[in-house]
Amino acid sequence: MLDALRKNQVEASVYHVKRYDIKKTKIDVEELFNHVTQRGGKMRSVILNERYCECGVFEAYRYLCSYVITVCAHVHISPYQYVDNVCKIKNIIKAYSGNWNPLGSKETI
C-alpha cells in the first residue's frame, strides 16, 4: 500500500484543481495534457467529506488516489486523515499480532 501511495503522490504532481465548489465540497481535478505522450486531460471530481473520487480507487481500495492527494495539497490539509482505519498500521498490527496455530493435517482434525 505504501508503494501505491508513493506512486499516487508522484502522479498527483501533474494534476491541478480546475474548479472548487465550496457549497458542495466538490472539487474538480484535471490531469495536465502531455503533448509528448499524447496522454492526459482527464477530469475527475472529488468530494472529501464523502470520501469519494470519481476514479473509483478511493472507495474500492480505501486508500488515497492521486486526485485526493492533489485536492488535499490544494486546500492545505493532510491527506492521511482520509486513510481508512483498516489501512492504518496500528490496526494491521492488531489484526496479525495474536497467536496463530497451525491447522494441522487431515488426520488431526
All heavy atoms as an XYZ file, in Angstrom:
891
protein
N       0.820     -1.182      0.000
C       0.000      0.000      0.000
C       0.870      1.254      0.000
O       0.554      2.214     -0.674
C      -0.936      0.013      1.193
C      -1.854      1.207      1.155
S      -3.007      1.295      2.502
C      -1.986      2.013      3.740
N       1.967      1.227      0.761
C       2.846      2.398      0.806
C       3.444      2.683     -0.565
O       3.595      3.849     -0.946
C       3.935      2.208      1.852
C       3.447      2.213      3.300
C       4.593      1.883      4.245
C       2.817      3.533      3.665
N       3.783      1.635     -1.310
C       4.292      1.834     -2.667
C       3.243      2.511     -3.549
O       3.554      3.402     -4.334
C       4.711      0.503     -3.290
C       5.971     -0.057     -2.657
O       6.742      0.715     -2.048
O       6.177     -1.287     -2.763
N       1.991      2.081     -3.401
C       0.909      2.679     -4.179
C       0.716      4.144     -3.807
O       0.494      4.990     -4.678
C      -0.384      1.904     -3.971
N       0.814      4.455     -2.517
C       0.686      5.853     -2.082
C       1.806      6.714     -2.647
O       1.576      7.841     -3.092
C       0.667      5.952     -0.555
C      -0.634      5.539      0.119
C      -0.478      5.581      1.628
C      -1.771      6.428     -0.315
N       3.026      6.181     -2.641
C       4.155      6.934     -3.217
C       3.938      7.182     -4.701
O       4.172      8.280     -5.206
C       5.455      6.185     -2.979
C       5.937      6.267     -1.557
C       7.318      5.605     -1.382
N       7.545      5.348      0.007
C       7.448      4.151      0.585
N       7.203      3.077     -0.113
N       7.657      4.016      1.884
N       3.475      6.167     -5.407
C       3.184      6.301     -6.838
C       2.107      7.360     -7.061
O       2.223      8.208     -7.950
C       2.737      4.956     -7.397
C       2.363      4.978     -8.859
C       1.859      3.591     -9.281
C       1.020      3.657    -10.506
N      -0.367      3.993    -10.324
N       1.075      7.337     -6.239
C      -0.004      8.315     -6.372
C       0.474      9.731     -6.066
O       0.001     10.694     -6.670
C      -1.177      7.936     -5.478
C      -1.919      6.730     -6.008
O      -1.733      6.325     -7.152
N      -2.745      6.132     -5.179
N       1.405      9.880     -5.127
C       1.955     11.206     -4.840
C       2.714     11.753     -6.052
O       2.623     12.931     -6.363
C       2.855     11.163     -3.613
C       2.069     11.063     -2.331
C       2.951     10.931     -1.107
O       3.950     10.222     -1.124
N       2.559     11.598     -0.035
N       3.449     10.892     -6.733
C       4.173     11.320     -7.934
C       3.188     11.704     -9.028
O       3.339     12.745     -9.676
C       5.133     10.204     -8.424
C       5.696     10.522     -9.790
C       6.248      9.986     -7.413
N       2.157     10.890     -9.234
C       1.141     11.192    -10.239
C       0.426     12.502     -9.943
O       0.072     13.245    -10.846
C       0.116     10.067    -10.323
C       0.578      8.865    -11.077
C      -0.511      7.805    -11.184
O      -1.706      8.130    -10.998
O      -0.153      6.656    -11.460
N       0.207     12.783     -8.668
C      -0.514     13.994     -8.270
C       0.207     15.260     -8.709
O      -0.412     16.314     -8.850
C      -0.730     14.002     -6.757
N       1.492     15.166     -8.960
C       2.253     16.360     -9.351
C       1.876     16.873    -10.733
O       2.206     18.005    -11.077
C       3.754     16.086     -9.270
O       4.120     15.125    -10.242
N       1.189     16.070    -11.543
C       0.784     16.538    -12.870
C      -0.700     16.905    -12.929
O      -1.261     17.062    -14.001
C       1.120     15.511    -13.981
C       2.600     15.293    -14.083
C       0.364     14.211    -13.767
N      -1.328     17.040    -11.787
C      -2.733     17.439    -11.716
C      -2.852     18.849    -11.163
O      -1.971     19.314    -10.445
C      -3.526     16.509    -10.783
C      -3.529     15.053    -11.159
C      -3.746     14.088    -10.198
C      -3.323     14.624    -12.461
C      -3.776     12.745    -10.505
C      -3.348     13.278    -12.788
C      -3.571     12.348    -11.806
O      -3.599     11.020    -12.112
N      -3.956     19.476    -11.478
C      -4.250     20.757    -10.830
C      -5.757     20.890    -10.641
O      -6.549     20.283    -11.368
C      -3.657     21.942    -11.601
C      -4.373     22.267    -12.870
N      -4.155     21.607    -14.044
C      -5.311     23.201    -13.133
C      -4.917     22.111    -14.990
N      -5.636     23.072    -14.475
N      -6.119     21.673     -9.631
C      -7.528     21.876     -9.321
C      -8.105     22.847    -10.325
O      -7.588     23.939    -10.532
C      -7.702     22.390     -7.874
C      -9.134     22.804     -7.613
C      -7.260     21.328     -6.890
N      -9.167     22.420    -10.975
C      -9.811     23.224    -12.017
C     -10.976     24.041    -11.452
O     -11.156     25.185    -11.801
C     -10.300     22.279    -13.119
C     -10.743     22.937    -14.374
C      -9.564     23.404    -15.164
C     -10.016     23.864    -16.525
N      -8.966     24.439    -17.286
N     -11.766     23.401    -10.585
C     -12.948     24.075    -10.047
C     -13.195     23.591     -8.626
O     -13.038     22.423     -8.321
C     -14.150     23.748    -10.940
C     -15.405     24.465    -10.581
C     -16.559     24.159    -11.534
N     -16.484     22.827    -12.091
C     -16.554     22.560    -13.407
N     -16.680     23.518    -14.269
N     -16.502     21.317    -13.841
N     -13.586     24.503     -7.756
C     -13.813     24.178     -6.353
C     -15.166     24.743     -5.939
O     -15.330     25.940     -5.840
C     -12.685     24.764     -5.510
C     -12.705     24.436     -4.029
C     -13.456     23.400     -3.515
C     -11.932     25.169     -3.144
C     -13.450     23.097     -2.166
C     -11.918     24.874     -1.785
C     -12.682     23.841     -1.311
O     -12.672     23.541      0.028
N     -16.147     23.868     -5.718
C     -17.478     24.275     -5.281
C     -17.536     24.104     -3.775
O     -17.735     22.996     -3.274
C     -18.532     23.418     -5.975
C     -19.956     23.824     -5.624
O     -20.155     24.549     -4.626
O     -20.873     23.419     -6.349
N     -17.337     25.200     -3.056
C     -17.242     25.126     -1.595
C     -18.564     24.713     -0.955
O     -18.568     24.060      0.079
C     -16.712     26.460     -1.015
C     -16.178     26.232      0.389
C     -17.760     27.536     -1.028
C     -15.220     27.290      0.844
N     -19.704     25.045     -1.568
C     -21.000     24.651     -1.010
C     -21.179     23.134     -1.029
O     -21.621     22.544     -0.064
C     -22.144     25.286     -1.805
C     -22.475     26.685     -1.395
C     -23.706     27.143     -2.129
C     -24.188     28.454     -1.566
N     -25.378     28.943     -2.267
N     -20.843     22.520     -2.145
C     -20.995     21.067     -2.283
C     -19.741     20.317     -1.856
O     -19.736     19.098     -1.844
C     -21.306     20.709     -3.736
C     -22.611     21.259     -4.244
C     -22.803     20.866     -5.688
C     -24.055     21.494     -6.262
N     -24.175     21.238     -7.691
N     -18.715     21.032     -1.519
C     -17.377     20.483     -1.227
C     -16.906     19.555     -2.350
O     -16.252     18.557     -2.124
C     -17.298     19.759      0.139
O     -18.136     18.615      0.136
C     -17.648     20.683      1.288
N     -17.291     19.923     -3.566
C     -16.897     19.156     -4.749
C     -15.743     19.880     -5.428
O     -15.806     21.077     -5.677
C     -18.077     19.035     -5.708
C     -17.755     18.279     -6.969
C     -18.972     18.229     -7.878
C     -18.598     17.631     -9.198
N     -19.670     17.738    -10.172
N     -14.712     19.121     -5.721
C     -13.521     19.713     -6.319
C     -13.199     18.929     -7.585
O     -13.125     17.700     -7.566
C     -12.336     19.659     -5.333
C     -12.726     20.403     -4.060
C     -11.085     20.249     -5.953
C     -11.958     19.987     -2.849
N     -13.043     19.637     -8.696
C     -12.699     19.008     -9.959
C     -11.203     19.146    -10.197
O     -10.641     20.231    -10.088
C     -13.464     19.654    -11.116
C     -14.961     19.401    -11.028
O     -15.346     18.325    -10.525
O     -15.736     20.259    -11.455
N     -10.574     18.012    -10.495
C      -9.134     17.953    -10.699
C      -8.881     17.541    -12.144
O      -9.501     16.604    -12.643
C      -8.492     16.933     -9.732
C      -7.005     16.828     -9.962
C      -8.790     17.300     -8.292
N      -7.953     18.238    -12.776
C      -7.622     17.931    -14.163
C      -6.181     17.461    -14.276
O      -5.274     18.051    -13.681
C      -7.825     19.159    -15.048
C      -7.565     18.905    -16.511
C      -7.818     20.132    -17.368
O      -7.536     21.257    -16.900
O      -8.298     19.959    -18.485
N      -5.991     16.392    -15.028
C      -4.655     15.899    -15.332
C      -4.124     16.719    -16.500
O      -4.800     16.877    -17.511
C      -4.732     14.427    -15.711
C      -3.414     13.802    -16.020
C      -3.548     12.341    -16.401
O      -4.666     11.790    -16.376
O      -2.519     11.745    -16.733
N      -2.937     17.260    -16.342
C      -2.365     18.066    -17.406
C      -2.107     17.213    -18.635
O      -1.683     16.064    -18.534
C      -1.068     18.728    -16.940
C      -1.195     19.671    -15.746
C       0.180     20.181    -15.335
C      -2.112     20.824    -16.070
N      -2.349     17.761    -19.803
C      -2.130     17.044    -21.061
C      -0.652     17.076    -21.412
O      -0.022     18.124    -21.400
C      -2.953     17.664    -22.188
C      -2.862     16.906    -23.466
C      -3.584     15.735    -23.636
C      -2.050     17.347    -24.499
C      -3.503     15.024    -24.820
C      -1.959     16.634    -25.684
C      -2.690     15.469    -25.844
N      -0.097     15.911    -21.686
C       1.307     15.797    -22.068
C       1.373     15.690    -23.596
O       0.923     14.708    -24.180
C       1.930     14.558    -21.415
C       3.410     14.440    -21.683
O       3.898     14.762    -22.758
N       4.131     13.952    -20.689
N       1.940     16.704    -24.233
C       1.987     16.733    -25.697
C       2.929     15.681    -26.274
O       2.752     15.257    -27.410
C       2.386     18.128    -26.182
C       1.340     19.150    -25.869
N       0.170     19.248    -26.573
C       1.271     20.094    -24.900
C      -0.575     20.217    -26.077
N       0.072     20.751    -25.048
N       3.903     15.256    -25.492
C       4.845     14.247    -25.967
C       4.179     12.867    -26.009
O       4.223     12.161    -27.011
C       6.121     14.207    -25.085
C       7.040     13.079    -25.500
C       6.838     15.546    -25.137
N       3.548     12.483    -24.903
C       2.922     11.156    -24.829
C       1.495     11.151    -25.363
O       0.906     10.085    -25.537
C       2.900     10.656    -23.373
O       2.092     11.546    -22.591
C       4.292     10.540    -22.801
N       0.935     12.335    -25.583
C      -0.455     12.486    -26.039
C      -1.439     11.867    -25.041
O      -2.464     11.320    -25.423
C      -0.648     11.855    -27.425
C       0.140     12.534    -28.521
C      -0.349     13.957    -28.780
O      -1.532     14.158    -29.057
N       0.532     14.930    -28.677
N      -1.096     11.958    -23.765
C      -1.958     11.437    -22.706
C      -2.296     12.556    -21.736
O      -1.568     13.516    -21.615
C      -1.257     10.307    -21.960
C      -0.988      9.114    -22.866
C      -0.447      7.957    -22.123
N      -1.506      7.440    -21.261
C      -1.285      6.640    -20.232
N      -0.072      6.274    -19.934
N      -2.272      6.196    -19.502
N      -3.382     12.364    -21.020
C      -3.779     13.332    -20.013
C      -5.058     14.037    -20.393
O      -5.764     13.642    -21.314
N      -5.351     15.103    -19.702
C      -6.556     15.868    -19.952
C      -7.800     15.332    -19.259
O      -8.875     15.887    -19.418
N      -7.666     14.244    -18.498
C      -8.817     13.689    -17.780
C      -9.225     14.616    -16.647
O      -8.400     15.235    -16.011
C      -8.475     12.328    -17.171
C      -8.236     11.234    -18.143
C      -7.992      9.948    -17.375
C      -6.865      9.193    -18.024
N      -6.346      8.139    -17.187
N     -10.516     14.661    -16.409
C     -11.058     15.443    -15.303
C     -11.765     14.480    -14.355
O     -12.514     13.610    -14.791
C     -12.051     16.475    -15.835
C     -12.629     17.364    -14.775
S     -11.632     18.796    -14.416
C     -11.996     19.799    -15.814
N     -11.497     14.611    -13.060
C     -12.141     13.786    -12.045
C     -12.696     14.683    -10.951
O     -12.090     15.680    -10.592
C     -11.148     12.806    -11.407
C     -10.519     11.843    -12.356
C     -11.485     10.733    -12.716
N     -10.800      9.685    -13.429
C     -11.080      9.327    -14.670
N     -12.028      9.940    -15.328
N     -10.429      8.347    -15.245
N     -13.831     14.293    -10.393
C     -14.440     15.024     -9.282
C     -14.120     14.320     -7.970
O     -14.140     13.095     -7.897
C     -15.955     15.101     -9.444
O     -16.272     15.878    -10.574
N     -13.839     15.120     -6.950
C     -13.524     14.613     -5.612
C     -14.441     15.306     -4.617
O     -14.629     16.522     -4.685
C     -12.048     14.903     -5.243
C     -11.758     14.499     -3.809
C     -11.107     14.213     -6.208
N     -15.019     14.523     -3.702
C     -15.805     15.082     -2.602
C     -15.202     14.508     -1.324
O     -15.459     13.356     -0.961
C     -17.305     14.737     -2.720
C     -17.858     15.210     -4.068
C     -18.086     15.363     -1.564
C     -19.281     14.771     -4.348
N     -14.365     15.286     -0.666
C     -13.628     14.799      0.503
C     -14.543     14.370      1.637
O     -14.315     13.342      2.262
C     -12.645     15.859      0.999
C     -11.413     16.089      0.140
C     -10.575     17.215      0.725
C     -10.588     14.831      0.009
N     -15.574     15.157      1.928
C     -16.472     14.843      3.054
C     -17.142     13.485      2.896
O     -17.490     12.849      3.878
C     -17.547     15.919      3.209
C     -16.961     17.245      3.625
O     -15.810     17.328      4.023
N     -17.750     18.288      3.511
N     -17.334     13.054      1.660
C     -17.974     11.766      1.395
C     -16.961     10.679      1.054
O     -17.345      9.562      0.723
C     -18.984     11.912      0.254
C     -20.123     12.839      0.587
C     -21.078     13.049     -0.579
O     -21.014     12.271     -1.557
O     -21.876     13.993     -0.503
N     -15.672     11.031      1.121
C     -14.603     10.101      0.756
C     -14.866      9.499     -0.622
O     -14.832      8.288     -0.819
C     -14.437      9.008      1.805
C     -13.967      9.574      3.134
C     -13.848      8.500      4.184
N     -13.542      9.083      5.466
C     -12.328      9.175      5.980
N     -11.308      8.715      5.333
N     -12.138      9.724      7.149
N     -15.138     10.392     -1.555
C     -15.493      9.988     -2.916
C     -14.533     10.590     -3.925
O     -14.192     11.768     -3.854
C     -16.915     10.463     -3.242
C     -17.256     10.342     -4.714
C     -17.666      9.118     -5.240
C     -17.162     11.433     -5.563
C     -17.962      8.997     -6.588
C     -17.455     11.319     -6.908
C     -17.857     10.100     -7.415
O     -18.145      9.987     -8.742
N     -14.100      9.767     -4.866
C     -13.380     10.245     -6.035
C     -13.936      9.502     -7.232
O     -14.145      8.287     -7.189
C     -11.877     10.016     -5.932
S     -11.017     10.627     -7.410
N     -14.147     10.230     -8.288
C     -14.743      9.671     -9.496
C     -13.904      8.545    -10.113
O     -14.434      7.690    -10.806
C     -14.919     10.813    -10.502
C     -15.814     10.524    -11.646
C     -16.083     11.755    -12.486
O     -15.313     12.730    -12.423
O     -17.065     11.714    -13.222
N     -12.627      8.495     -9.820
C     -11.768      7.444    -10.389
C     -12.084      6.068     -9.811
O     -11.785      5.052    -10.415
C     -10.292      7.776    -10.201
S      -9.669      7.543     -8.532
N     -12.672      6.007     -8.613
C     -13.079      4.752     -8.005
C     -12.065      4.130     -7.058
O     -12.412      3.260     -6.261
N     -10.810      4.550     -7.111
C      -9.759      3.961     -6.275
C      -9.995      4.247     -4.798
O      -9.827      3.369     -3.948
C      -8.370      4.474     -6.710
C      -7.279      4.066     -5.727
C      -8.040      3.967     -8.100
N     -10.403      5.456     -4.490
C     -10.610      5.888     -3.108
C     -11.619      4.977     -2.404
O     -11.411      4.559     -1.272
C     -11.085      7.333     -3.129
C     -10.919      8.103     -1.849
C     -10.001      7.751     -0.887
C     -11.682      9.236     -1.632
C      -9.853      8.485      0.280
C     -11.539      9.985     -0.476
C     -10.626      9.603      0.473
N     -12.716      4.644     -3.069
C     -13.736      3.796     -2.464
C     -13.358      2.318     -2.511
O     -13.525      1.599     -1.541
C     -15.088      3.945     -3.191
C     -15.654      5.333     -3.187
C     -15.078      6.199     -4.296
O     -14.487      5.696     -5.258
O     -15.209      7.406     -4.173
N     -12.833      1.872     -3.632
C     -12.567      0.449     -3.821
C     -11.450     -0.076     -2.935
O     -11.570     -1.144     -2.342
C     -12.242      0.167     -5.287
N     -10.349      0.670     -2.846
C      -9.178      0.180     -2.117
C      -8.987      0.836     -0.763
O      -8.096      0.463     -0.008
C      -7.917      0.361     -2.961
C      -7.991     -0.405     -4.257
C      -8.136      0.252     -5.462
C      -7.950     -1.795     -4.257
C      -8.213     -0.457     -6.655
C      -8.027     -2.505     -5.432
C      -8.167     -1.830     -6.629
O      -8.256     -2.535     -7.799
N      -9.793      1.861     -0.470
C      -9.774      2.550      0.822
C      -8.453      3.240      1.125
O      -8.065      3.356      2.275
C     -10.138      1.597      1.941
C     -11.529      1.062      1.818
C     -11.831      0.143      2.952
N     -13.265      0.008      3.102
C     -13.835     -0.629      4.091
N     -13.109     -1.169      5.029
N     -15.116     -0.714      4.152
N      -7.741      3.649      0.105
C      -6.563      4.481      0.334
C      -6.545      5.607     -0.695
O      -7.350      5.642     -1.621
C      -5.261      3.686      0.351
C      -4.871      3.026     -0.943
C      -4.231      3.741     -1.949
C      -5.111      1.686     -1.138
C      -3.859      3.126     -3.123
C      -4.747      1.062     -2.307
C      -4.121      1.793     -3.303
O      -3.753      1.183     -4.462
N      -5.644      6.518     -0.508
C      -5.643      7.779     -1.241
C      -5.233      7.614     -2.695
O      -4.152      7.120     -2.986
C      -4.676      8.747     -0.571
C      -4.873      8.957      0.922
C      -3.738      9.763      1.485
C      -6.199      9.607      1.192
N      -6.093      8.066     -3.588
C      -5.724      8.120     -5.001
C      -4.983      9.436     -5.248
O      -4.943     10.332     -4.398
C      -6.961      8.021     -5.883
S      -8.085      9.427     -5.745
N      -4.405      9.565     -6.413
C      -3.619     10.758     -6.726
C      -4.489     12.010     -6.792
O      -4.020     13.111     -6.490
C      -2.863     10.562     -8.036
O      -3.732     10.110     -9.055
N      -5.758     11.867     -7.140
C      -6.647     13.035     -7.205
C      -6.934     13.578     -5.808
O      -6.942     14.787     -5.595
C      -7.959     12.672     -7.917
C      -7.737     12.218     -9.332
C      -7.702     10.878     -9.662
C      -7.523     13.146    -10.351
C      -7.485     10.465    -10.964
C      -7.302     12.748    -11.653
C      -7.284     11.400    -11.948
O      -7.055     11.005    -13.247
N      -7.151     12.686     -4.839
C      -7.397     13.111     -3.450
C      -6.148     13.792     -2.893
O      -6.240     14.806     -2.205
C      -7.839     11.913     -2.585
C      -7.842     12.281     -1.113
C      -9.204     11.430     -3.022
N      -4.986     13.256     -3.198
C      -3.735     13.864     -2.746
C      -3.602     15.278     -3.304
O      -3.220     16.209     -2.590
C      -2.532     12.990     -3.138
C      -2.563     11.677     -2.340
C      -1.215     13.730     -2.904
C      -1.579     10.630     -2.811
N      -3.961     15.465     -4.569
C      -3.914     16.794     -5.194
C      -4.852     17.766     -4.490
O      -4.483     18.900     -4.194
C      -4.297     16.700     -6.685
O      -3.365     15.854     -7.346
C      -4.315     18.063     -7.344
N      -6.073     17.313     -4.217
C      -7.062     18.164     -3.554
C      -6.587     18.565     -2.161
O      -6.668     19.734     -1.774
C      -8.434     17.456     -3.491
C      -9.379     18.171     -2.550
C      -9.033     17.354     -4.875
N      -6.070     17.613     -1.403
C      -5.588     17.910     -0.053
C      -4.457     18.931     -0.093
O      -4.412     19.848      0.743
C      -5.153     16.636      0.653
S      -6.541     15.564      1.095
N      -3.565     18.798     -1.031
C      -2.474     19.772     -1.170
C      -3.027     21.150     -1.510
O      -2.565     22.164     -0.987
C      -1.493     19.316     -2.240
N      -4.048     21.188     -2.354
C      -4.635     22.464     -2.776
C      -5.298     23.200     -1.612
O      -5.206     24.424     -1.519
C      -5.661     22.233     -3.889
C      -6.277     23.485     -4.410
N      -5.611     24.332     -5.262
C      -7.485     24.045     -4.177
C      -6.398     25.359     -5.540
N      -7.540     25.214     -4.893
N      -5.977     22.457     -0.734
C      -6.677     23.100      0.389
C      -5.853     23.073      1.676
O      -6.349     23.408      2.741
C      -8.090     22.500      0.615
C      -8.987     22.762     -0.563
C      -8.026     21.022      0.927
N      -4.590     22.643      1.570
C      -3.621     22.683      2.677
C      -4.054     21.861      3.887
O      -4.049     22.341      5.018
C      -3.332     24.131      3.099
C      -2.882     24.998      1.980
N      -1.657     24.866      1.388
C      -3.513     25.995      1.312
C      -1.535     25.748      0.410
N      -2.647     26.444      0.344
N      -4.463     20.615      3.617
C      -4.768     19.696      4.712
C      -3.995     18.393      4.484
O      -3.590     18.086      3.366
C      -6.285     19.398      4.836
C      -6.828     18.787      3.545
C      -7.049     20.638      5.236
C      -8.276     18.356      3.641
N      -3.809     17.645      5.547
C      -3.088     16.378      5.454
C      -3.982     15.325      4.803
O      -5.100     15.078      5.270
C      -2.665     15.896      6.836
O      -2.162     14.582      6.744
N      -3.504     14.675      3.768
C      -4.314     13.632      3.135
C      -4.455     12.386      4.006
O      -5.397     11.611      3.845
C      -3.551     13.308      1.851
C      -2.151     13.713      2.126
C      -2.231     14.865      3.085
N      -3.553     12.204      4.962
C      -3.571     10.990      5.773
C      -4.788     10.884      6.682
O      -5.112      9.801      7.145
C      -2.264     10.858      6.553
C      -1.109     10.669      5.612
C      -0.198     11.691      5.384
C      -0.954      9.482      4.905
C       0.850     11.529      4.486
C       0.084      9.314      4.003
C       0.976     10.334      3.797
O       1.988     10.168      2.901
N      -5.485     11.983      6.904
C      -6.709     11.896      7.693
C      -7.816     11.154      6.946
O      -8.797     10.727      7.531
C      -7.179     13.289      8.103
C      -7.632     14.161      6.944
C      -7.992     15.551      7.393
O      -8.737     15.717      8.352
N      -7.456     16.549      6.715
N      -7.624     10.955      5.631
C      -8.622     10.258      4.825
C      -8.260      8.796      4.567
O      -8.971      8.108      3.859
C      -8.832     10.995      3.500
C      -9.455     12.342      3.722
C      -8.685     13.494      3.681
C     -10.802     12.470      4.026
C      -9.247     14.735      3.919
C     -11.372     13.696      4.269
C     -10.597     14.831      4.213
O     -11.158     16.047      4.452
N      -7.184      8.320      5.171
C      -6.838      6.906      5.054
C      -7.815      6.125      5.929
O      -8.014      6.451      7.097
C      -5.380      6.645      5.494
C      -5.085      5.152      5.540
C      -4.406      7.351      4.563
N      -8.420      5.108      5.377
C      -9.392      4.303      6.105
C      -8.715      3.568      7.264
O      -7.556      3.186      7.173
C     -10.029      3.287      5.148
C     -11.267      2.666      5.743
O     -11.114      1.678      6.498
O     -12.371      3.159      5.476
N      -9.458      3.367      8.341
C      -8.908      2.703      9.534
C      -8.352      1.318      9.248
O      -7.384      0.895      9.869
C      -9.958      2.618     10.635
C     -10.129      3.930     11.348
O      -9.213      4.749     11.398
N     -11.309      4.156     11.898
N      -8.942      0.583      8.300
C      -8.445     -0.768      8.016
C      -7.053     -0.746      7.395
O      -6.359     -1.748      7.410
C      -9.402     -1.581      7.113
C     -10.751     -1.767      7.762
C      -9.536     -0.963      5.744
N      -6.637      0.398      6.872
C      -5.325      0.512      6.229
C      -4.262      1.094      7.147
O      -3.103      1.184      6.754
C      -5.436      1.386      4.985
S      -6.505      0.695      3.725
N      -4.639      1.490      8.349
C      -3.671      2.094      9.256
C      -2.807      1.020      9.895
O      -3.290     -0.050     10.274
C      -4.377      2.935     10.314
C      -5.023      4.166      9.685
C      -5.642      5.068     10.692
C      -6.212      6.287      9.975
N      -6.962      7.143     10.853
N      -1.526      1.315     10.010
C      -0.544      0.357     10.501
C      -0.940     -0.232     11.853
O      -0.849     -1.442     12.059
C       0.860      1.011     10.594
C       1.349      1.447      9.222
C       1.857      0.096     11.273
C       1.659      0.325      8.271
N      -1.402      0.610     12.784
C      -1.736      0.108     14.121
C      -2.840     -0.944     14.058
O      -2.814     -1.915     14.810
C      -2.116      1.250     15.062
C      -3.407      1.960     14.717
C      -3.722      3.066     15.707
C      -5.051      3.691     15.334
N      -5.433      4.734     16.238
N      -3.780     -0.811     13.140
C      -4.856     -1.798     13.021
C      -4.401     -3.060     12.299
O      -4.867     -4.150     12.607
C      -6.061     -1.177     12.327
C      -6.695     -0.107     13.184
O      -6.714     -0.212     14.400
N      -7.176      0.948     12.570
N      -3.493     -2.924     11.376
C      -2.934     -4.099     10.697
C      -2.119     -4.918     11.701
O      -2.218     -6.147     11.740
C      -2.083     -3.681      9.486
C      -2.999     -3.077      8.413
C      -1.296     -4.853      8.931
C      -2.271     -2.425      7.257
N      -1.345     -4.234     12.533
C      -0.555     -4.931     13.568
C      -1.483     -5.653     14.535
O      -1.245     -6.804     14.898
C       0.372     -3.944     14.300
C       1.483     -3.489     13.351
C       0.948     -4.561     15.569
C       2.332     -2.349     13.875
N      -2.574     -4.998     14.965
C      -3.532     -5.638     15.871
C      -4.123     -6.900     15.243
O      -4.283     -7.920     15.913
C      -4.688     -4.679     16.181
C      -4.461     -3.750     17.328
C      -5.776     -3.041     17.617
C      -5.550     -1.681     18.185
N      -6.815     -0.952     18.357
N      -4.440     -6.823     13.968
C      -5.081     -7.955     13.295
C      -4.178     -9.177     13.229
O      -4.648    -10.313     13.290
C      -5.508     -7.541     11.888
N      -2.874     -8.950     13.105
C      -1.955    -10.073     12.914
C      -1.050    -10.352     14.117
O      -0.159    -11.185     14.029
C      -1.096     -9.833     11.668
C      -1.913     -9.875     10.415
C      -2.316     -8.701      9.780
C      -2.309    -11.082      9.866
C      -3.087     -8.745      8.628
C      -3.070    -11.139      8.716
C      -3.464     -9.960      8.100
O      -4.223    -10.002      6.970
N      -1.286     -9.692     15.249
C      -0.387     -9.867     16.384
C      -0.791    -10.990     17.338
O      -0.040    -11.351     18.216
C      -0.259     -8.562     17.165
O      -1.507     -8.224     17.742
N      -1.954    -11.550     17.173
C      -2.403    -12.622     18.058
C      -1.673    -13.931     17.789
O      -0.859    -14.037     16.886
N      -1.975    -14.925     18.588
C      -1.381    -16.258     18.398
C      -2.007    -16.941     17.193
O      -3.217    -16.903     17.004
C      -1.597    -17.132     19.642
C      -0.805    -16.624     20.813
O       0.237    -15.999     20.642
N      -1.302    -16.879     22.008
N      -1.158    -17.574     16.426
C      -1.608    -18.309     15.247
C      -1.181    -19.763     15.416
O      -0.011    -20.062     15.590
C      -0.976    -17.729     13.978
C      -1.486    -16.370     13.647
C      -1.216    -15.212     14.306
C      -2.356    -16.027     12.595
N      -1.862    -14.167     13.719
C      -2.576    -14.635     12.649
C      -2.989    -16.726     11.586
C      -3.379    -13.950     11.761
C      -3.789    -16.044     10.687
C      -3.989    -14.677     10.781
N      -2.120    -20.638     15.357
C      -1.827    -22.061     15.473
C      -1.958    -22.720     14.108
O      -2.899    -22.423     13.363
C      -2.786    -22.737     16.454
C      -2.627    -22.173     17.849
O      -1.504    -21.957     18.309
N      -3.728    -21.902     18.513
N      -1.038    -23.637     13.791
C      -1.154    -24.328     12.513
C      -2.439    -25.168     12.469
O      -2.896    -25.662     13.499
C       0.083    -25.206     12.454
C       0.693    -25.162     13.796
C       0.093    -24.041     14.562
N      -2.999    -25.317     11.290
C      -4.231    -26.065     11.157
C      -4.034    -27.555     11.348
O      -4.920    -28.258     11.770
C      -4.869    -25.803      9.786
C      -5.375    -24.374      9.582
C      -5.879    -24.198      8.162
C      -6.496    -24.067     10.561
N      -2.881    -28.060     11.023
C      -2.613    -29.489     11.174
C      -2.951    -30.274      9.927
O      -3.322    -29.717      8.904
N      -2.842    -31.561     10.050
C      -3.117    -32.425      8.905
C      -4.548    -32.921      8.974
O      -5.254    -32.737      9.960
C      -2.141    -33.593      8.902
O      -2.386    -34.393     10.044
N      -4.957    -33.611      7.924
C      -6.325    -34.147      7.881
C      -6.564    -35.159      8.995
O      -7.673    -35.313      9.489
C      -6.581    -34.802      6.521
C      -6.665    -33.813      5.407
C      -6.927    -34.535      4.081
C      -6.958    -33.520      2.950
N      -7.175    -34.175      1.656
N      -5.503    -35.859      9.414
C      -5.645    -36.884     10.435
C      -5.920    -36.280     11.823
O      -6.553    -36.906     12.668
C      -4.366    -37.741     10.528
C      -4.100    -38.611      9.314
C      -3.446    -37.836      8.184
O      -2.704    -36.880      8.451
O      -3.684    -38.205      7.022
N      -5.443    -35.080     12.095
C      -5.608    -34.484     13.427
C      -6.863    -33.629     13.555
O      -7.154    -33.134     14.625
C      -4.390    -33.641     13.799
O      -4.230    -32.581     12.843
C      -3.132    -34.470     13.874
N      -7.582    -33.456     12.486
C      -8.796    -32.603     12.528
C      -9.980    -33.402     12.959
O     -10.240    -34.478     12.732
C      -9.032    -31.914     11.170
C      -7.896    -30.963     10.886
C     -10.344    -31.186     11.150
C      -7.980    -30.267      9.558
